[in-house]
Structure formats: structure tokens, C-alpha cells
Amino acid sequence: MSDAPKPAKPLFSNVSPAVPSPCISTCRLDEHKVCIGCFRHVEDIRQWRSADDQRRRQICQEAQARRQLAGSA
């Protein structure tokens, strides 16, 4: 058995039962650095792993607003 310490777990999990990821595995950024699949900005995608549920809900709301704007264009 190894005596090496285990690495620390991240503060927040990448998967939250309260706020599911909006990712649909169509990961491509447009010229504004927004994913054409989930409509999250690249910075929101980067923050997702360490974001708490409140921030994740905010990211999802912003992505939904972008999706609606894209649908009306």
C-alpha cells in the first residue's frame, strides 16, 4: 500500500445534481467566443468546474438569453 497522500478534491464537482451542465457536446466557439452548442461564453465554460450552484444558474440564464437572441436573428 502506498503512503503517498491523495490529491485534494476540487472544491466543487463538475457535475451538480442541482444544476446540470448545459453542454450538448457540440463544442465550437463562434467569433465572439461563445459555444454554438450550449451558448456559454468561453469564460463561463472555464468557470463552470469551480462555480457554485448560484453561479451555475446565472451562467445557464445568460446562455439561454444568448440562445434566444440567436434564434431571433
C-alpha angles and dihedrals in degrees: 000000000000121000092202113124117249116246115258116264117241116267091243130023122243087232118058120181089208096054116025118205114262090217113128095181094254093118111178127126124223125215090280092054092251120137112245090213106050099011094231118142114243090251091054089051090051092048095047097087095055098032121112120230094266092055091044090054089051091050090050092050091050091048091050090051090052090049091052092049090050091050092053094048 
